[in-house]
Amino acid sequence: MTAPPGQDPTPWELLRAMQQMRDDLRADFAAFSARLAEMVTKIQYDADRRTDEVRIKAVEDDVAQMQRERETERQEARGVRRLALTALVAPVVVGVIVAIVTGKLGL
């Protein structure tokens, strides 16, 4: 397609060059369109982000609820242990006191 120096290209050569440029542009636009089709819009991205934030908040709420329940169970277990200890120690103490009192009274 190169013309000798000093000679202008023929109209057919110009036409062929323009067709080649047009074909190249079409291929470039097709590749560009394919890449754009893979991209996520800002609206979709924001919606996905909000959805993720809602899910994370739900998980955080569940974890907080589980921690509260666990603390409540610990307090209940502590109360049960105190009650059991009292139930075991109180009769022994009462028996010792009765033995001391009856021993001092000489019965």
C-alpha positions in Angstrom: 0.0 0.0 0.0 3.0 2.3 0.1 3.2 4.5 -2.9 6.4 5.5 -4.4 7.7 8.9 -3.3 5.9 11.8 -4.8 2.9 9.8 -5.9 -0.4 10.1 -4.1 -2.3 6.9 -3.1 -5.1 5.9 -5.4 -8.7 6.2 -4.3 -8.9 2.3 -4.0 -5.9 2.3 -1.7 -7.6 5.0 0.4 -10.8 3.0 0.4 -9.0 -0.2 1.5 -7.1 1.7 4.3 -10.4 3.2 5.5 -12.1 -0.2 5.5 -9.2 -1.7 7.5 -9.5 1.2 10.0 -13.2 0.6 10.2 -12.7 -3.2 10.8 -10.1 -2.4 13.5 -12.5 0.0 15.2 -15.3 -2.5 15.1 -13.0 -5.2 16.7 -11.9 -2.7 19.3 -15.5 -1.7 20.1 -16.5 -5.3 20.3 -13.7 -6.0 22.8 -14.7 -2.9 24.8 -18.3 -3.9 24.9 -17.4 -7.4 26.1 -15.3 -5.9 28.9 -18.2 -3.4 29.8 -20.6 -6.4 29.9 -18.5 -8.0 32.6 -18.4 -4.8 34.8 -20.9 -4.2 37.6 -22.8 -0.9 37.7 -22.5 1.4 40.6 -26.2 0.7 41.5 -25.6 -3.0 41.6 -22.4 -2.5 43.7 -24.2 -0.3 46.2 -27.1 -2.7 46.5 -24.7 -5.6 47.1 -22.8 -3.6 49.6 -26.0 -2.7 51.5 -27.0 -6.4 51.4 -23.6 -7.4 52.9 -24.0 -4.8 55.6 -27.4 -6.1 56.5 -26.0 -9.6 56.7 -23.1 -8.5 58.8 -25.4 -6.6 61.2 -27.6 -9.7 61.5 -24.6 -11.9 62.4 -23.3 -9.3 64.9 -26.8 -9.2 66.5 -26.8 -13.0 66.7 -23.4 -13.0 68.3 -24.4 -10.4 70.8 -27.6 -12.4 71.7 -25.5 -15.5 72.2 -23.2 -13.7 74.5 -26.1 -12.4 76.5 -27.6 -15.9 76.8 -24.2 -17.3 77.8 -23.8 -14.7 80.5 -27.3 -15.4 81.8 -26.6 -19.1 81.9 -23.3 -18.5 83.8 -25.2 -16.4 86.4 -27.9 -19.1 86.7 -25.2 -21.8 87.1 -23.5 -19.7 89.8 -26.8 -19.4 91.6 -27.4 -23.2 91.4 -23.9 -23.9 92.8 -24.5 -21.5 95.7 -27.9 -23.2 96.4 -26.3 -26.7 96.2 -23.5 -25.6 98.5 -25.9 -24.2 101.0 -28.1 -27.3 100.8 -25.1 -29.4 101.7 -23.5 -27.2 104.3 -26.6 -26.1 106.2 -27.5 -29.5 107.6 -24.0 -30.1 108.7 -23.8 -26.8 110.5 -27.2 -27.4 112.1 -26.1 -30.9 113.2 -22.9 -29.5 114.7 -24.8 -26.8 116.5 -27.3 -29.3 117.8 -24.5 -31.5 119.0 -22.8 -28.6 120.7 -26.0 -27.5 122.4 -27.1 -30.9 123.5 -23.6 -31.7 124.7 -23.5 -28.5 126.8 -26.9 -29.1 128.2 -25.9 -32.7 129.2 -28.9 -34.4 127.7 
